[in-house]
Amino acid sequence: MSSKDFRNRYPIILVHGFTGWGRDEMLGFKYWGGKVDIEARLNDLHFHTRTATVGPFSSSWERSVELYHYLVGGRVDYGAAHAKKYGVHRYGHTFPGIYPQISDTNKVHLVGHSMGGQTICDLEAFLRNGSQEERDYHKAHPEEDPISDLFLGGKHWVHSITGLAPGFNGTTFLDTHEGLINFMNLTKQITVTMAATIGGDPNDFIYDYKLDQWGLKREPGEPFVQYQERVFESDVWKSKNIGFYDLTSPGAAKIARDRLRLFPETYYFSFSGNATFKNPKTGLALPVPTINPILYLPALIIGRNQGNPEYPGDEAEWHNNDGCISCAGTRYVLGQEHRDADPNDLSFPPGIWNSFPTMNGWDHGDFTGINISFLLGRRDIMPFYTDLARRLVSIEPPHDDTQEDSSAHSAVLHAPKKHDAAHKAAPAKHAKASAPGGHPKGKH
């Protein structure tokens, strides 16, 4: 199918979250859709869509760097300064590139689930601003390999960013003293459950932790359970250069302060789910009966959160959650401008978070179609994604434009219909809504 056959001028790039996997893993069980292939279905509907694969447990820095190279192609370069700082290999895998023609005029729509939301925001920040740390390092060390083009910045390649139950602000599930233990137990449970779901043997499981930069690579013939234990027993989890830390509230807040920015020409959207209800006696949040059983314990822990200095407002606002992340933390990057979006109004302003009403009854996995009701065919995830694709098409310039003038486009085609100063920060309200139809020595 040629580009002229697609409805969207800019392709939709799906970016998985923490513990995610690629299309060639898990015996064909898709991260995006489970037994339903969301990418293929959207392409059949003439919405150009591609799936990216990055490290499921890597830091936000490393995931965003991997995403860049997954798009443009070439050998992953995590940065000389970054590699020296954390004791990891500077170079990683070589990718052919799923959209090498990406440019200021051939942009992309980035859609990230869970930690993927943090990753795509981080990538846009690198594309626009690069890394001053890397530039300073190469200026002081001209004898080393040249700096990656990513860290030079100046690239306006992103037309929109959409977070689905996004991990912008981390999760209180990982903030407790038992956070790492809970995380490891949850991860083991997920892999075993997924193996059982797709009828696989846990020892022969086709799943890659993709921590090669740390020297943690699955050896030929190594049983998956043995490989997994070796990964969990390593020291990488003590580092601040790992996804686990970046999803704690202090880790996520540091990334937001240091790197994440809103850019005036980019459109920003977020979708949140709530799989809990308020206990009338205690005021705490309890998981709904339909929540994925794997998410029951995290939902309980988050539902009795005692507050966190990184989070504004009353602690009760952070009790409702999707089984992984508080609803209040998935609407926008804290400290950035935001507004409540009307699902029936397509006049979305750029440069500000357009936060859609919280989808009650949806847990963290619902947004990718991985829930018992979806897997059994009782619900269909595709109406959600076709609606999303249509929204993304609505904010694009016409197909016959040779050069994009995003400011004029947004002013003429998508001028806000009187949003009462839309660019002013709106309160974090959660309206009720139903779902729409080598072995380097790591430094810590």
N, C-alpha and C positions, 0 to 999 in steps of 0.2 A: 504494500500500500504506500503510495507516494505522499509527500507532505501536503499536496493539494487535495488529497482525499480526506484529510482530517479536518474536523471542525475547529480545533484549536491551532493557533499560529505557533504558540510556544508549548513544548511538550511538558507533561506532568511527570515529575520525578518522585517516586515513592521511596521514602527513607525510613527504614525500620528502627525500632527502639532497642533498649537494653535487652539482652538475651536473644536478639533477632537473628535471622538467618537468610541465606540467599535462595534463589529459585532452584539451584541444583542440589540443595541439601534436604534433609528430612524426608527422603524418599518421595519427593514431589508434593508433600504437604506444605502449602504456601503460607508464609507469614501473612501475606496480604490475601486473605480469603479462606484459608484452610483448604477445604475440598473445592472451593470456588476460586478460580484464578481471576482476581480483580483486574490485574494488568491486561490479560487477554480479553476479558469481557469489555473493558473500556475501549480497547483498540477495535474490537468488533463493532462498537457503537460509534466508531470514528473519532474517538478522543485519544490522541497520541499520548501514550503512557509508557514509561519505562520504570523498572525497579532497580534501585541501587543496593549494593551490599557493602557494609563497613564492619569494623570490629564490634562484636556485640558487647564486649566488656571494656573496650578501650576508652581512654579519656575523650572528652569533647573535642579537645585540640586534635588528637590523632584521628578521631572519626571524621571530623570536618576536612582534614587534609586528605584522608582516604577518599572521601566523597568527591573532592575536587578532581583527584586523579582518576576516579571511576568514571567521571563525566568526560574529561578531556583526553584521557589515556596517558600512558607513560608510567615510569617507576615512581612509587610513592616516596616523597621526601618530607619527613617529619620536621626538618629544620635542624641545622647544625647546633644552634644554641639550645634548642629543646632537647636534642639527643644528649648533649653534654650535661645539661642540667639534671636530667633524670636517669642517665645511665642506660639508655635504650639505643638500639641500632638506628642510625639516621635514615636508612633506606628500607623500604618494604617491598610489597608485591608490585608487579608490573601489570597494568590493565590496558586492554585494547581501546577503551573509551566508548561509552554508549551514546555520547552526543558531542563529538569532537568539534563540531561547527559552532558550539556555543560562543556567543560574543555579545557586544553591547546591543546588537540588533537581532540576534538569535538567542533570545532569553529563555528562561525556564520558570515553571511553576514548581516550587519545592513544597512537598507535602510530607510532614514528619509525624510519626506516631511515637508517643512516650518520649524517650530520650532523643528520638529523631527530631522532635521539635526544637530541642536545645541545639542539636547538631546543625540543623539548617540555618538557624540564626547565627551560629558561630561561623559557618561557611560564608554567609553573606558579609559578615564583619571582616573576615580575611580578604574576601574579594574586593571590598571597597577600601579598606584601610591597611591591609597587609599586616605585617608585624614589625614594629619598631625594634623589638628585641633582636629579631633575626637580622634586620638591616644593620644594626649597630655591631652585631657579632661579626658579620662578614666584612664590614668596614675595618674592623680591628684584625681580622684574619684573612687577608686577601689571598693567601696561599691555598686555602681550602677550596673544595668544589664550589662552583657558583651557587648563589642563592636561588631558591625556587621562585618561579615567577609569581606564585600565589602570594608570597610574602611581600611583594612589591605593591600590591593593591591597585586601585584605579580601574577596577572592572565592574561595570554596571550590568551584570549578567542575570540578575534575579528580578522577575516581574512580580512575583507574589510568594508569600510564605504562609503556609497553613499548618497549624498545630492541631493534631488530634489527640486529646487527652495528653497534652504535651508536658514534658518535664522541665519547663523553663526554670522553675524555682525549687527544684529538688522535691524530696518527700520526707515527711517526718517519720516514716517507717524506718528509715536508715539512720535517724538521728540519735537513737537510744544506745545505751552501752551494748545491748544485744543486737544492734543493727546489722553488724557484719555476719553474726551467726544466723540471724533470721534470713538474711539475704542468701547465704550459702545453702541453707536448708530449702528455701523456696526455689532456688535455681535447680538443685538436685531433684526436687519434686516435679518441677516443670519438665525437665528432660526425660525423667522416667515416665511421666504421664503422657508426654508427647510420643514417646516410643511405643507405648501401649496403644495409644489412639490410632497410630498409623500402622500398627501391627509389626513393629520392628523389634529387634533384639537390642536391649540397652548396651550390650558389649560391642555390637557392630554398628552402633548409632552413627549416622552420617551427619555429624555436627562439629563445627570447628570454632574454637574459642578465639581464633585469630589474634593471638598474642605473640606472634613471631618476633615482634620488635623487642620483646622481653626474653627471647630465647626459649619460649614455651611452645614448642611445635609437636604435634602428634606424630609419633614415630610409626613407620610402616609396620602394620600388624599389631600395633598396640591396642588392646581393648579399650573401648571408650571410657568405661568406669575407671580404669587405671589412669588413663590420660586426665580425666576430670579430677581425680584425687590429687594428681601431681600439680595440676593448675591451682587448686584450692589450698594446697599446702605450701605454695610458694610465697615469697615476700611481696609480691606485686600489690597485694591488698592493703599493705601498710603505706603505700605510696599515695601522693596527692596527684599522681598522673595516671589515674585509673577511673573508669566510669563510676565505680562505687562511690568514690569521694565526690565526684562532680554532681552526683544526684543527692548528696546530703544537702541540707539547706545552706550551711556555710560555704560548701564548695560551689553550689549553683549561684549563690549571691556574689561570690568572687568573680566568676565568669561574667556575670551580668554587669558588674561594676567595671571590670577591666576591658571587656571587649564588645559586648552586645549593644547595638545602637539601632534606632529607627531611622530609616532613610526616606526622604519626602516622596520619591517616585514609586516606592515599593508598596504593594498592598499586603496587609497583614490580617489573617483570620485565625480564630481559635474556636474549637469545639470541646465542650466538657461533658462528662458523664457523672451521674450520682447513683451509686448502687447501695445507698444506706438510707436509714430512716431514724428519726429522733426518738430515743427512749423517753417517754413522758415522765418517768420517775427520776431518772438521773440527768437527763438533758444531753447525754452522750449519743453518738451515732452507732447504730448496729447495722450489719449487712442485711440486705434484703434476701429472701429465700432463693431467688433466682440467680444470685451471684455465682460466678465460677468458684467451685469449692477450693481451688488453689488460692484464691484471693480472700478467703474468709478471714484468716488470721491477720493479714495486713490491714484489712478493713477494720477489724476490731482495734488494732493497735493505733491506727490513725484516728479512729473515732473517739478515742479517749486521750488524744494529744493534750498535754498540759501547757501548750504554748511554746513559742520559739522566738528569740529576740530578732531573728531574721525576718519574721513575718509580721506585718502590720495588723491592726485591728484586734478585736476580741478573739480569744482562743476558740470560742464556739464556732466562729466562722470557718475554722479549719478542720472541724470534725467531719462534716459530710465529705465523702470521698468515693472514688470509683474502684476501690480495692487495691490501689497502688499509690494514688496521689490525691491530695485534698482538692476539692472542686475549686476553692478559691485560688489555688496555685496554678491552675491550668488555663486561666482566662487571658493572661497577658504577663509579660515580664515585669516583675515588680519595679515600680519607679518609672515605667514608661507610660505614655499617653494611651488612653483606651476609651472605648465607647461600647454601649450595648447595641448589638446589631439586630435589625429586624429581618428575619428570614424571608419576608415577603417583599422587601425593598432591596432592589439591586443597585442602588446608588451608594456604593461603599467608598468612603474617602480613603486615599492612600496616606501613608506616613503615620498611621495610628492603628492600634489594635482594634479590629472589629470582632467583638466577642459575642458569639451566638448563645442563645438561652441554653442553660444546662439541660441535658437530656436525661430525664429521670428514668431509672431502671437500667441504664446502660453502665456496664462495668468496663474496666480498662481494656479487656480483650474484645469487647463488642465492636470497637471501632475498626478492627481489622477482620471482623467476621469469625473470630475464634471463640465461640460460645456454644454450649450444647444445643441451644435452640437453632442456631445457624447451621451447625454441623448436621443436625437431624432434618434440616429442610423446613423447619417450622417458621423460620423468618428468612428474609432475603436481604442481604447487605447491599445489593446493587442499587436500589433506589437512593440510598444515602450518597453513594459515589457518583451516580449520574447527576444528581442535584449539585454536588460539589463541582463536578466538571463543567456543568452549565454556568455556574457562578464564575468560574475562572475564565471561561470563554467571554463572559459579559464584560470583563474588565480589560480585554485585549484591544489593541488598535486593529483597524481593518486589515484583512489579509493582503490587500493590494498596496499597502503602504510599503515603500522601500526604506524609509527611515522613520523611526519611532520618535514622536515628540510626546513623551508621556505627560508632561505638564498640560499641554494643550488638549490632549486626549481626555484626561481626567476632568478638565474644566468644561469641555464641550459635551462629552458623552455621558459622563458620570458625575455631574455636579451634585453635591448633597442637596436633598430636598428640605433644607432648613433644619439642621440638626442642633440648633442652639449652641453654636460654637463647638462644633464636633471635635476640634482638636484640644479641647480642655479635658482634663482627666475626669472621667465619670466614676461614680462609686461602684465598688465591686458587688453589684447586685446579681442574684442568681435566680432569674425568673424560671418558673416551672414550665416545662415544655415536654411534649412527647417526641419520640424519635420520628424524623421525617420518613413520609412514605419511603644463631651462636648463643651463648649464655652470658649476656652482659650482666654485670653486677648492678642491680637497680639502686638508684639513689632516691631517698624518700623525703 
